[in-house]
Every structure is written in structure tokens, then in C-alpha cells.
Amino acid sequence: MMSFGKMPVDDLICIAHAGGGFRLDAAHRYPDELVQIATAAKAGGATVIFSGMAAHYTDDLIRIATAGQGSVIFED
């Protein structure tokens, strides 16, 4: 079984767009990937939890949150 952390971003986008919520260790993901996942979660009505976000810049967190419009939770 593959963990969400090792899944390609396109698979994560498809899951979120289909309405599937999940927790993702996002510490080593690019902000643009997280924006795409957040946008898909919003469209699919899912909630995604991004952990390991302490290393990301505030501007990136704002972009991701704006894309998700309430569908994203950040964890340290």
C-alpha cells in the first residue's frame, strides 16, 4: 500500500476533487502542488490536512488557504 506522502500530486488532486479528504505530510511538497490540491479539495467538497507546514513561508500559506477557501487545515 502506498502512503499519501509518496503519491504523485496528480493522484492526490484526483482524490481531493472526487471528495476524498486526507492528511498529507506536506513538508517536502512544493507550494504550487499544495495550491492545486487545495483547489481540488474545494471543488470536491473535501477537507485536506497539510502537516509539516512550519517550514513554509506565510505568503505560501495564504496562497494555499485562499485556493482551498475553508477546505484546508494546516498543522505544524
mmCIF file of the N, C-alpha and C atoms, coordinates in Angstrom:
data_MODEL
# 
_entry.id   MODEL 
# 
loop_
_atom_site.group_PDB 
_atom_site.id 
_atom_site.type_symbol 
_atom_site.label_atom_id 
_atom_site.label_alt_id 
_atom_site.label_comp_id 
_atom_site.label_asym_id 
_atom_site.label_entity_id 
_atom_site.label_seq_id 
_atom_site.pdbx_PDB_ins_code 
_atom_site.Cartn_x 
_atom_site.Cartn_y 
_atom_site.Cartn_z 
_atom_site.occupancy 
_atom_site.B_iso_or_equiv 
_atom_site.pdbx_formal_charge 
_atom_site.auth_seq_id 
_atom_site.auth_comp_id 
_atom_site.auth_asym_id 
_atom_site.auth_atom_id 
_atom_site.pdbx_PDB_model_num 
ATOM 1   N N  . MET A 1 1  ? 0.841   -1.167 0.000  1.00 0.00 ? 1  MET A N  1 
ATOM 2   C CA . MET A 1 1  ? 0.000   0.000  0.000  1.00 0.00 ? 1  MET A CA 1 
ATOM 3   C C  . MET A 1 1  ? 0.895   1.243  0.000  1.00 0.00 ? 1  MET A C  1 
ATOM 4   N N  . MET A 1 2  ? 0.541   2.218  -0.794 1.00 0.00 ? 2  MET A N  1 
ATOM 5   C CA . MET A 1 2  ? 1.314   3.449  -0.916 1.00 0.00 ? 2  MET A CA 1 
ATOM 6   C C  . MET A 1 2  ? 0.753   4.484  0.057  1.00 0.00 ? 2  MET A C  1 
ATOM 7   N N  . SER A 1 3  ? 1.635   5.191  0.751  1.00 0.00 ? 3  SER A N  1 
ATOM 8   C CA . SER A 1 3  ? 1.181   6.259  1.636  1.00 0.00 ? 3  SER A CA 1 
ATOM 9   C C  . SER A 1 3  ? 0.866   7.501  0.801  1.00 0.00 ? 3  SER A C  1 
ATOM 10  N N  . PHE A 1 4  ? 0.035   8.355  1.361  1.00 0.00 ? 4  PHE A N  1 
ATOM 11  C CA . PHE A 1 4  ? -0.304  9.587  0.647  1.00 0.00 ? 4  PHE A CA 1 
ATOM 12  C C  . PHE A 1 4  ? 0.939   10.422 0.374  1.00 0.00 ? 4  PHE A C  1 
ATOM 13  N N  . GLY A 1 5  ? 1.901   10.390 1.280  1.00 0.00 ? 5  GLY A N  1 
ATOM 14  C CA . GLY A 1 5  ? 3.112   11.183 1.126  1.00 0.00 ? 5  GLY A CA 1 
ATOM 15  C C  . GLY A 1 5  ? 3.933   10.819 -0.092 1.00 0.00 ? 5  GLY A C  1 
ATOM 16  N N  . LYS A 1 6  ? 3.781   9.585  -0.569 1.00 0.00 ? 6  LYS A N  1 
ATOM 17  C CA . LYS A 1 6  ? 4.554   9.140  -1.732 1.00 0.00 ? 6  LYS A CA 1 
ATOM 18  C C  . LYS A 1 6  ? 3.748   9.147  -3.028 1.00 0.00 ? 6  LYS A C  1 
ATOM 19  N N  . MET A 1 7  ? 2.488   9.507  -2.946 1.00 0.00 ? 7  MET A N  1 
ATOM 20  C CA . MET A 1 7  ? 1.640   9.528  -4.137 1.00 0.00 ? 7  MET A CA 1 
ATOM 21  C C  . MET A 1 7  ? 1.995   10.711 -5.029 1.00 0.00 ? 7  MET A C  1 
ATOM 22  N N  . PRO A 1 8  ? 1.890   10.519 -6.330 1.00 0.00 ? 8  PRO A N  1 
ATOM 23  C CA . PRO A 1 8  ? 2.073   11.663 -7.244 1.00 0.00 ? 8  PRO A CA 1 
ATOM 24  C C  . PRO A 1 8  ? 1.002   12.721 -6.997 1.00 0.00 ? 8  PRO A C  1 
ATOM 25  N N  . VAL A 1 9  ? 1.347   13.968 -7.213 1.00 0.00 ? 9  VAL A N  1 
ATOM 26  C CA . VAL A 1 9  ? 0.418   15.058 -6.955 1.00 0.00 ? 9  VAL A CA 1 
ATOM 27  C C  . VAL A 1 9  ? -0.849  14.923 -7.791 1.00 0.00 ? 9  VAL A C  1 
ATOM 28  N N  . ASP A 1 10 ? -0.740  14.408 -9.007 1.00 0.00 ? 10 ASP A N  1 
ATOM 29  C CA . ASP A 1 10 ? -1.931  14.245 -9.843 1.00 0.00 ? 10 ASP A CA 1 
ATOM 30  C C  . ASP A 1 10 ? -2.936  13.288 -9.217 1.00 0.00 ? 10 ASP A C  1 
ATOM 31  N N  . ASP A 1 11 ? -2.455  12.235 -8.562 1.00 0.00 ? 11 ASP A N  1 
ATOM 32  C CA . ASP A 1 11 ? -3.352  11.298 -7.875 1.00 0.00 ? 11 ASP A CA 1 
ATOM 33  C C  . ASP A 1 11 ? -4.035  11.981 -6.693 1.00 0.00 ? 11 ASP A C  1 
ATOM 34  N N  . LEU A 1 12 ? -3.282  12.765 -5.940 1.00 0.00 ? 12 LEU A N  1 
ATOM 35  C CA . LEU A 1 12 ? -3.848  13.470 -4.797 1.00 0.00 ? 12 LEU A CA 1 
ATOM 36  C C  . LEU A 1 12 ? -4.910  14.475 -5.238 1.00 0.00 ? 12 LEU A C  1 
ATOM 37  N N  . ILE A 1 13 ? -4.653  15.135 -6.350 1.00 0.00 ? 13 ILE A N  1 
ATOM 38  C CA . ILE A 1 13 ? -5.631  16.084 -6.900 1.00 0.00 ? 13 ILE A CA 1 
ATOM 39  C C  . ILE A 1 13 ? -6.914  15.353 -7.279 1.00 0.00 ? 13 ILE A C  1 
ATOM 40  N N  . CYS A 1 14 ? -6.792  14.220 -7.919 1.00 0.00 ? 14 CYS A N  1 
ATOM 41  C CA . CYS A 1 14 ? -7.977  13.440 -8.322 1.00 0.00 ? 14 CYS A CA 1 
ATOM 42  C C  . CYS A 1 14 ? -8.780  12.983 -7.115 1.00 0.00 ? 14 CYS A C  1 
ATOM 43  N N  . ILE A 1 15 ? -8.095  12.528 -6.073 1.00 0.00 ? 15 ILE A N  1 
ATOM 44  C CA . ILE A 1 15 ? -8.771  12.076 -4.856 1.00 0.00 ? 15 ILE A CA 1 
ATOM 45  C C  . ILE A 1 15 ? -9.526  13.230 -4.203 1.00 0.00 ? 15 ILE A C  1 
ATOM 46  N N  . ALA A 1 16 ? -8.856  14.369 -4.057 1.00 0.00 ? 16 ALA A N  1 
ATOM 47  C CA . ALA A 1 16 ? -9.496  15.531 -3.435 1.00 0.00 ? 16 ALA A CA 1 
ATOM 48  C C  . ALA A 1 16 ? -10.664 16.030 -4.271 1.00 0.00 ? 16 ALA A C  1 
ATOM 49  N N  . HIS A 1 17 ? -10.504 16.044 -5.578 1.00 0.00 ? 17 HIS A N  1 
ATOM 50  C CA . HIS A 1 17 ? -11.576 16.510 -6.463 1.00 0.00 ? 17 HIS A CA 1 
ATOM 51  C C  . HIS A 1 17 ? -12.789 15.594 -6.404 1.00 0.00 ? 17 HIS A C  1 
ATOM 52  N N  . ALA A 1 18 ? -12.556 14.327 -6.130 1.00 0.00 ? 18 ALA A N  1 
ATOM 53  C CA . ALA A 1 18 ? -13.651 13.357 -6.010 1.00 0.00 ? 18 ALA A CA 1 
ATOM 54  C C  . ALA A 1 18 ? -14.338 13.438 -4.641 1.00 0.00 ? 18 ALA A C  1 
ATOM 55  N N  . GLY A 1 19 ? -13.816 14.282 -3.750 1.00 0.00 ? 19 GLY A N  1 
ATOM 56  C CA . GLY A 1 19 ? -14.440 14.454 -2.447 1.00 0.00 ? 19 GLY A CA 1 
ATOM 57  C C  . GLY A 1 19 ? -13.743 13.728 -1.319 1.00 0.00 ? 19 GLY A C  1 
ATOM 58  N N  . GLY A 1 20 ? -12.602 13.125 -1.613 1.00 0.00 ? 20 GLY A N  1 
ATOM 59  C CA . GLY A 1 20 ? -11.869 12.390 -0.589 1.00 0.00 ? 20 GLY A CA 1 
ATOM 60  C C  . GLY A 1 20 ? -10.939 13.302 0.186  1.00 0.00 ? 20 GLY A C  1 
ATOM 61  N N  . GLY A 1 21 ? -11.121 13.313 1.482  1.00 0.00 ? 21 GLY A N  1 
ATOM 62  C CA . GLY A 1 21 ? -10.241 14.095 2.337  1.00 0.00 ? 21 GLY A CA 1 
ATOM 63  C C  . GLY A 1 21 ? -9.107  13.224 2.852  1.00 0.00 ? 21 GLY A C  1 
ATOM 64  N N  . PHE A 1 22 ? -7.993  13.843 3.188  1.00 0.00 ? 22 PHE A N  1 
ATOM 65  C CA . PHE A 1 22 ? -6.846  13.089 3.683  1.00 0.00 ? 22 PHE A CA 1 
ATOM 66  C C  . PHE A 1 22 ? -5.881  14.011 4.401  1.00 0.00 ? 22 PHE A C  1 
ATOM 67  N N  . ARG A 1 23 ? -4.984  13.389 5.153  1.00 0.00 ? 23 ARG A N  1 
ATOM 68  C CA . ARG A 1 23 ? -3.893  14.101 5.824  1.00 0.00 ? 23 ARG A CA 1 
ATOM 69  C C  . ARG A 1 23 ? -2.625  13.836 5.020  1.00 0.00 ? 23 ARG A C  1 
ATOM 70  N N  . LEU A 1 24 ? -1.847  14.884 4.772  1.00 0.00 ? 24 LEU A N  1 
ATOM 71  C CA . LEU A 1 24 ? -0.650  14.772 3.947  1.00 0.00 ? 24 LEU A CA 1 
ATOM 72  C C  . LEU A 1 24 ? 0.525   15.449 4.635  1.00 0.00 ? 24 LEU A C  1 
ATOM 73  N N  . ASP A 1 25 ? 1.630   14.739 4.743  1.00 0.00 ? 25 ASP A N  1 
ATOM 74  C CA . ASP A 1 25 ? 2.867   15.367 5.212  1.00 0.00 ? 25 ASP A CA 1 
ATOM 75  C C  . ASP A 1 25 ? 3.374   16.227 4.064  1.00 0.00 ? 25 ASP A C  1 
ATOM 76  N N  . ALA A 1 26 ? 3.179   17.521 4.204  1.00 0.00 ? 26 ALA A N  1 
ATOM 77  C CA . ALA A 1 26 ? 3.459   18.455 3.112  1.00 0.00 ? 26 ALA A CA 1 
ATOM 78  C C  . ALA A 1 26 ? 4.791   19.173 3.275  1.00 0.00 ? 26 ALA A C  1 
ATOM 79  N N  . ALA A 1 27 ? 5.601   18.736 4.207  1.00 0.00 ? 27 ALA A N  1 
ATOM 80  C CA . ALA A 1 27 ? 6.859   19.430 4.486  1.00 0.00 ? 27 ALA A CA 1 
ATOM 81  C C  . ALA A 1 27 ? 7.775   19.496 3.271  1.00 0.00 ? 27 ALA A C  1 
ATOM 82  N N  . HIS A 1 28 ? 7.725   18.491 2.419  1.00 0.00 ? 28 HIS A N  1 
ATOM 83  C CA . HIS A 1 28 ? 8.623   18.444 1.264  1.00 0.00 ? 28 HIS A CA 1 
ATOM 84  C C  . HIS A 1 28 ? 7.879   18.586 -0.060 1.00 0.00 ? 28 HIS A C  1 
ATOM 85  N N  . ARG A 1 29 ? 6.679   19.127 0.002  1.00 0.00 ? 29 ARG A N  1 
ATOM 86  C CA . ARG A 1 29 ? 5.906   19.394 -1.211 1.00 0.00 ? 29 ARG A CA 1 
ATOM 87  C C  . ARG A 1 29 ? 6.067   20.858 -1.588 1.00 0.00 ? 29 ARG A C  1 
ATOM 88  N N  . TYR A 1 30 ? 6.048   21.113 -2.897 1.00 0.00 ? 30 TYR A N  1 
ATOM 89  C CA . TYR A 1 30 ? 6.122   22.485 -3.382 1.00 0.00 ? 30 TYR A CA 1 
ATOM 90  C C  . TYR A 1 30 ? 4.798   23.203 -3.109 1.00 0.00 ? 30 TYR A C  1 
ATOM 91  N N  . PRO A 1 31 ? 4.850   24.492 -2.772 1.00 0.00 ? 31 PRO A N  1 
ATOM 92  C CA . PRO A 1 31 ? 3.616   25.241 -2.527 1.00 0.00 ? 31 PRO A CA 1 
ATOM 93  C C  . PRO A 1 31 ? 2.637   25.189 -3.699 1.00 0.00 ? 31 PRO A C  1 
ATOM 94  N N  . ASP A 1 32 ? 3.134   25.220 -4.923 1.00 0.00 ? 32 ASP A N  1 
ATOM 95  C CA . ASP A 1 32 ? 2.236   25.164 -6.084 1.00 0.00 ? 32 ASP A CA 1 
ATOM 96  C C  . ASP A 1 32 ? 1.463   23.847 -6.128 1.00 0.00 ? 32 ASP A C  1 
ATOM 97  N N  . GLU A 1 33 ? 2.085   22.753 -5.703 1.00 0.00 ? 33 GLU A N  1 
ATOM 98  C CA . GLU A 1 33 ? 1.380   21.464 -5.626 1.00 0.00 ? 33 GLU A CA 1 
ATOM 99  C C  . GLU A 1 33 ? 0.267   21.529 -4.583 1.00 0.00 ? 33 GLU A C  1 
ATOM 100 N N  . LEU A 1 34 ? 0.569   22.148 -3.456 1.00 0.00 ? 34 LEU A N  1 
ATOM 101 C CA . LEU A 1 34 ? -0.426  22.259 -2.392 1.00 0.00 ? 34 LEU A CA 1 
ATOM 102 C C  . LEU A 1 34 ? -1.583  23.161 -2.805 1.00 0.00 ? 34 LEU A C  1 
ATOM 103 N N  . VAL A 1 35 ? -1.295  24.190 -3.574 1.00 0.00 ? 35 VAL A N  1 
ATOM 104 C CA . VAL A 1 35 ? -2.353  25.050 -4.108 1.00 0.00 ? 35 VAL A CA 1 
ATOM 105 C C  . VAL A 1 35 ? -3.273  24.231 -5.013 1.00 0.00 ? 35 VAL A C  1 
ATOM 106 N N  . GLN A 1 36 ? -2.708  23.395 -5.865 1.00 0.00 ? 36 GLN A N  1 
ATOM 107 C CA . GLN A 1 36 ? -3.519  22.565 -6.760 1.00 0.00 ? 36 GLN A CA 1 
ATOM 108 C C  . GLN A 1 36 ? -4.391  21.583 -5.973 1.00 0.00 ? 36 GLN A C  1 
ATOM 109 N N  . ILE A 1 37 ? -3.825  20.970 -4.943 1.00 0.00 ? 37 ILE A N  1 
ATOM 110 C CA . ILE A 1 37 ? -4.591  20.029 -4.116 1.00 0.00 ? 37 ILE A CA 1 
ATOM 111 C C  . ILE A 1 37 ? -5.702  20.776 -3.377 1.00 0.00 ? 37 ILE A C  1 
ATOM 112 N N  . ALA A 1 38 ? -5.384  21.944 -2.829 1.00 0.00 ? 38 ALA A N  1 
ATOM 113 C CA . ALA A 1 38 ? -6.376  22.742 -2.111 1.00 0.00 ? 38 ALA A CA 1 
ATOM 114 C C  . ALA A 1 38 ? -7.528  23.157 -3.029 1.00 0.00 ? 38 ALA A C  1 
ATOM 115 N N  . THR A 1 39 ? -7.208  23.553 -4.241 1.00 0.00 ? 39 THR A N  1 
ATOM 116 C CA . THR A 1 39 ? -8.237  23.931 -5.215 1.00 0.00 ? 39 THR A CA 1 
ATOM 117 C C  . THR A 1 39 ? -9.142  22.743 -5.521 1.00 0.00 ? 39 THR A C  1 
ATOM 118 N N  . ALA A 1 40 ? -8.556  21.570 -5.680 1.00 0.00 ? 40 ALA A N  1 
ATOM 119 C CA . ALA A 1 40 ? -9.329  20.358 -5.950 1.00 0.00 ? 40 ALA A CA 1 
ATOM 120 C C  . ALA A 1 40 ? -10.206 19.996 -4.755 1.00 0.00 ? 40 ALA A C  1 
ATOM 121 N N  . ALA A 1 41 ? -9.685  20.155 -3.550 1.00 0.00 ? 41 ALA A N  1 
ATOM 122 C CA . ALA A 1 41 ? -10.468 19.856 -2.351 1.00 0.00 ? 41 ALA A CA 1 
ATOM 123 C C  . ALA A 1 41 ? -11.687 20.769 -2.263 1.00 0.00 ? 41 ALA A C  1 
ATOM 124 N N  . LYS A 1 42 ? -11.489 22.047 -2.562 1.00 0.00 ? 42 LYS A N  1 
ATOM 125 C CA . LYS A 1 42 ? -12.606 22.988 -2.570 1.00 0.00 ? 42 LYS A CA 1 
ATOM 126 C C  . LYS A 1 42 ? -13.668 22.563 -3.574 1.00 0.00 ? 42 LYS A C  1 
ATOM 127 N N  . ALA A 1 43 ? -13.227 22.212 -4.777 1.00 0.00 ? 43 ALA A N  1 
ATOM 128 C CA . ALA A 1 43 ? -14.173 21.804 -5.829 1.00 0.00 ? 43 ALA A CA 1 
ATOM 129 C C  . ALA A 1 43 ? -14.910 20.520 -5.463 1.00 0.00 ? 43 ALA A C  1 
ATOM 130 N N  . GLY A 1 44 ? -14.219 19.615 -4.779 1.00 0.00 ? 44 GLY A N  1 
ATOM 131 C CA . GLY A 1 44 ? -14.826 18.331 -4.436 1.00 0.00 ? 44 GLY A CA 1 
ATOM 132 C C  . GLY A 1 44 ? -15.532 18.302 -3.096 1.00 0.00 ? 44 GLY A C  1 
ATOM 133 N N  . GLY A 1 45 ? -15.461 19.391 -2.352 1.00 0.00 ? 45 GLY A N  1 
ATOM 134 C CA . GLY A 1 45 ? -16.101 19.440 -1.047 1.00 0.00 ? 45 GLY A CA 1 
ATOM 135 C C  . GLY A 1 45 ? -15.352 18.637 0.012  1.00 0.00 ? 45 GLY A C  1 
ATOM 136 N N  . ALA A 1 46 ? -14.075 18.416 -0.197 1.00 0.00 ? 46 ALA A N  1 
ATOM 137 C CA . ALA A 1 46 ? -13.254 17.637 0.733  1.00 0.00 ? 46 ALA A CA 1 
ATOM 138 C C  . ALA A 1 46 ? -12.487 18.565 1.670  1.00 0.00 ? 46 ALA A C  1 
ATOM 139 N N  . THR A 1 47 ? -11.979 17.987 2.737  1.00 0.00 ? 47 THR A N  1 
ATOM 140 C CA . THR A 1 47 ? -11.073 18.687 3.636  1.00 0.00 ? 47 THR A CA 1 
ATOM 141 C C  . THR A 1 47 ? -9.735  17.976 3.595  1.00 0.00 ? 47 THR A C  1 
ATOM 142 N N  . VAL A 1 48 ? -8.673  18.726 3.368  1.00 0.00 ? 48 VAL A N  1 
ATOM 143 C CA . VAL A 1 48 ? -7.329  18.164 3.388  1.00 0.00 ? 48 VAL A CA 1 
ATOM 144 C C  . VAL A 1 48 ? -6.560  18.802 4.539  1.00 0.00 ? 48 VAL A C  1 
ATOM 145 N N  . ILE A 1 49 ? -5.762  17.980 5.193  1.00 0.00 ? 49 ILE A N  1 
ATOM 146 C CA . ILE A 1 49 ? -4.947  18.432 6.307  1.00 0.00 ? 49 ILE A CA 1 
ATOM 147 C C  . ILE A 1 49 ? -3.493  18.331 5.880  1.00 0.00 ? 49 ILE A C  1 
ATOM 148 N N  . PHE A 1 50 ? -2.827  19.466 5.845  1.00 0.00 ? 50 PHE A N  1 
ATOM 149 C CA . PHE A 1 50 ? -1.414  19.509 5.470  1.00 0.00 ? 50 PHE A CA 1 
ATOM 150 C C  . PHE A 1 50 ? -0.584  19.652 6.739  1.00 0.00 ? 50 PHE A C  1 
ATOM 151 N N  . SER A 1 51 ? 0.218   18.645 7.035  1.00 0.00 ? 51 SER A N  1 
ATOM 152 C CA . SER A 1 51 ? 1.084   18.709 8.206  1.00 0.00 ? 51 SER A CA 1 
ATOM 153 C C  . SER A 1 51 ? 2.498   19.085 7.776  1.00 0.00 ? 51 SER A C  1 
ATOM 154 N N  . GLY A 1 52 ? 3.314   19.468 8.748  1.00 0.00 ? 52 GLY A N  1 
ATOM 155 C CA . GLY A 1 52 ? 4.686   19.855 8.451  1.00 0.00 ? 52 GLY A CA 1 
ATOM 156 C C  . GLY A 1 52 ? 4.794   21.204 7.775  1.00 0.00 ? 52 GLY A C  1 
ATOM 157 N N  . MET A 1 53 ? 3.875   22.090 8.090  1.00 0.00 ? 53 MET A N  1 
ATOM 158 C CA . MET A 1 53 ? 3.807   23.357 7.374  1.00 0.00 ? 53 MET A CA 1 
ATOM 159 C C  . MET A 1 53 ? 4.634   24.476 8.000  1.00 0.00 ? 53 MET A C  1 
ATOM 160 N N  . ALA A 1 54 ? 5.282   24.211 9.119  1.00 0.00 ? 54 ALA A N  1 
ATOM 161 C CA . ALA A 1 54 ? 6.044   25.254 9.811  1.00 0.00 ? 54 ALA A CA 1 
ATOM 162 C C  . ALA A 1 54 ? 7.180   25.819 8.956  1.00 0.00 ? 54 ALA A C  1 
ATOM 163 N N  . ALA A 1 55 ? 7.687   25.034 8.026  1.00 0.00 ? 55 ALA A N  1 
ATOM 164 C CA . ALA A 1 55 ? 8.810   25.472 7.193  1.00 0.00 ? 55 ALA A CA 1 
ATOM 165 C C  . ALA A 1 55 ? 8.379   26.340 6.011  1.00 0.00 ? 55 ALA A C  1 
ATOM 166 N N  . HIS A 1 56 ? 7.083   26.399 5.734  1.00 0.00 ? 56 HIS A N  1 
ATOM 167 C CA . HIS A 1 56 ? 6.597   27.171 4.586  1.00 0.00 ? 56 HIS A CA 1 
ATOM 168 C C  . HIS A 1 56 ? 6.444   28.646 4.959  1.00 0.00 ? 56 HIS A C  1 
ATOM 169 N N  . TYR A 1 57 ? 6.656   29.501 3.980  1.00 0.00 ? 57 TYR A N  1 
ATOM 170 C CA . TYR A 1 57 ? 6.506   30.938 4.181  1.00 0.00 ? 57 TYR A CA 1 
ATOM 171 C C  . TYR A 1 57 ? 5.038   31.315 4.366  1.00 0.00 ? 57 TYR A C  1 
ATOM 172 N N  . THR A 1 58 ? 4.806   32.386 5.113  1.00 0.00 ? 58 THR A N  1 
ATOM 173 C CA . THR A 1 58 ? 3.447   32.853 5.353  1.00 0.00 ? 58 THR A CA 1 
ATOM 174 C C  . THR A 1 58 ? 2.733   33.165 4.053  1.00 0.00 ? 58 THR A C  1 
ATOM 175 N N  . ASP A 1 59 ? 3.405   33.789 3.100  1.00 0.00 ? 59 ASP A N  1 
ATOM 176 C CA . ASP A 1 59 ? 2.775   34.105 1.810  1.00 0.00 ? 59 ASP A CA 1 
ATOM 177 C C  . ASP A 1 59 ? 2.290   32.836 1.107  1.00 0.00 ? 59 ASP A C  1 
ATOM 178 N N  . ASP A 1 60 ? 3.057   31.749 1.201  1.00 0.00 ? 60 ASP A N  1 
ATOM 179 C CA . ASP A 1 60 ? 2.637   30.485 0.597  1.00 0.00 ? 60 ASP A CA 1 
ATOM 180 C C  . ASP A 1 60 ? 1.418   29.919 1.321  1.00 0.00 ? 60 ASP A C  1 
ATOM 181 N N  . LEU A 1 61 ? 1.411   30.008 2.651  1.00 0.00 ? 61 LEU A N  1 
ATOM 182 C CA . LEU A 1 61 ? 0.264   29.522 3.415  1.00 0.00 ? 61 LEU A CA 1 
ATOM 183 C C  . LEU A 1 61 ? -1.002  30.280 3.036  1.00 0.00 ? 61 LEU A C  1 
ATOM 184 N N  . ILE A 1 62 ? -0.869  31.581 2.822  1.00 0.00 ? 62 ILE A N  1 
ATOM 185 C CA . ILE A 1 62 ? -2.016  32.393 2.425  1.00 0.00 ? 62 ILE A CA 1 
ATOM 186 C C  . ILE A 1 62 ? -2.512  31.979 1.038  1.00 0.00 ? 62 ILE A C  1 
ATOM 187 N N  . ARG A 1 63 ? -1.579  31.746 0.116  1.00 0.00 ? 63 ARG A N  1 
ATOM 188 C CA . ARG A 1 63 ? -1.986  31.304 -1.237 1.00 0.00 ? 63 ARG A CA 1 
ATOM 189 C C  . ARG A 1 63 ? -2.725  29.970 -1.175 1.00 0.00 ? 63 ARG A C  1 
ATOM 190 N N  . ILE A 1 64 ? -2.209  29.046 -0.381 1.00 0.00 ? 64 ILE A N  1 
ATOM 191 C CA . ILE A 1 64 ? -2.827  27.725 -0.260 1.00 0.00 ? 64 ILE A CA 1 
ATOM 192 C C  . ILE A 1 64 ? -4.207  27.847 0.385  1.00 0.00 ? 64 ILE A C  1 
ATOM 193 N N  . ALA A 1 65 ? -4.291  28.631 1.461  1.00 0.00 ? 65 ALA A N  1 
ATOM 194 C CA . ALA A 1 65 ? -5.574  28.822 2.145  1.00 0.00 ? 65 ALA A CA 1 
ATOM 195 C C  . ALA A 1 65 ? -6.601  29.489 1.239  1.00 0.00 ? 65 ALA A C  1 
ATOM 196 N N  . THR A 1 66 ? -6.157  30.470 0.470  1.00 0.00 ? 66 THR A N  1 
ATOM 197 C CA . THR A 1 66 ? -7.062  31.152 -0.456 1.00 0.00 ? 66 THR A CA 1 
ATOM 198 C C  . THR A 1 66 ? -7.587  30.183 -1.519 1.00 0.00 ? 66 THR A C  1 
ATOM 199 N N  . ALA A 1 67 ? -6.731  29.323 -2.001 1.00 0.00 ? 67 ALA A N  1 
ATOM 200 C CA . ALA A 1 67 ? -7.147  28.340 -3.015 1.00 0.00 ? 67 ALA A CA 1 
ATOM 201 C C  . ALA A 1 67 ? -8.169  27.359 -2.442 1.00 0.00 ? 67 ALA A C  1 
ATOM 202 N N  . GLY A 1 68 ? -7.972  26.976 -1.189 1.00 0.00 ? 68 GLY A N  1 
ATOM 203 C CA . GLY A 1 68 ? -8.855  25.990 -0.567 1.00 0.00 ? 68 GLY A CA 1 
ATOM 204 C C  . GLY A 1 68 ? -10.142 26.560 -0.009 1.00 0.00 ? 68 GLY A C  1 
ATOM 205 N N  . GLN A 1 69 ? -10.168 27.847 0.280  1.00 0.00 ? 69 GLN A N  1 
ATOM 206 C CA . GLN A 1 69 ? -11.358 28.545 0.799  1.00 0.00 ? 69 GLN A CA 1 
ATOM 207 C C  . GLN A 1 69 ? -12.094 27.727 1.864  1.00 0.00 ? 69 GLN A C  1 
ATOM 208 N N  . GLY A 1 70 ? -11.381 27.358 2.920  1.00 0.00 ? 70 GLY A N  1 
ATOM 209 C CA . GLY A 1 70 ? -12.001 26.638 4.035  1.00 0.00 ? 70 GLY A CA 1 
ATOM 210 C C  . GLY A 1 70 ? -11.847 25.137 3.972  1.00 0.00 ? 70 GLY A C  1 
ATOM 211 N N  . SER A 1 71 ? -11.234 24.603 2.924  1.00 0.00 ? 71 SER A N  1 
ATOM 212 C CA . SER A 1 71 ? -11.067 23.170 2.761  1.00 0.00 ? 71 SER A CA 1 
ATOM 213 C C  . SER A 1 71 ? -9.717  22.660 3.229  1.00 0.00 ? 71 SER A C  1 
ATOM 214 N N  . VAL A 1 72 ? -8.886  23.552 3.782  1.00 0.00 ? 72 VAL A N  1 
ATOM 215 C CA . VAL A 1 72 ? -7.524  23.194 4.170  1.00 0.00 ? 72 VAL A CA 1 
ATOM 216 C C  . VAL A 1 72 ? -7.305  23.468 5.648  1.00 0.00 ? 72 VAL A C  1 
ATOM 217 N N  . ILE A 1 73 ? -6.655  22.528 6.306  1.00 0.00 ? 73 ILE A N  1 
ATOM 218 C CA . ILE A 1 73 ? -6.217  22.704 7.683  1.00 0.00 ? 73 ILE A CA 1 
ATOM 219 C C  . ILE A 1 73 ? -4.705  22.549 7.695  1.00 0.00 ? 73 ILE A C  1 
ATOM 220 N N  . PHE A 1 74 ? -4.035  23.489 8.344  1.00 0.00 ? 74 PHE A N  1 
ATOM 221 C CA . PHE A 1 74 ? -2.578  23.426 8.467  1.00 0.00 ? 74 PHE A CA 1 
ATOM 222 C C  . PHE A 1 74 ? -2.206  22.899 9.848  1.00 0.00 ? 74 PHE A C  1 
ATOM 223 N N  . GLU A 1 75 ? -1.190  22.050 9.878  1.00 0.00 ? 75 GLU A N  1 
ATOM 224 C CA . GLU A 1 75 ? -0.632  21.576 11.136 1.00 0.00 ? 75 GLU A CA 1 
ATOM 225 C C  . GLU A 1 75 ? 0.868   21.797 11.117 1.00 0.00 ? 75 GLU A C  1 
ATOM 226 N N  . ASP A 1 76 ? 1.439   21.960 12.301 1.00 0.00 ? 76 ASP A N  1 
ATOM 227 C CA . ASP A 1 76 ? 2.860   22.161 12.484 1.00 0.00 ? 76 ASP A CA 1 
ATOM 228 C C  . ASP A 1 76 ? 3.653   20.966 11.998 1.00 0.00 ? 76 ASP A C  1 
# 
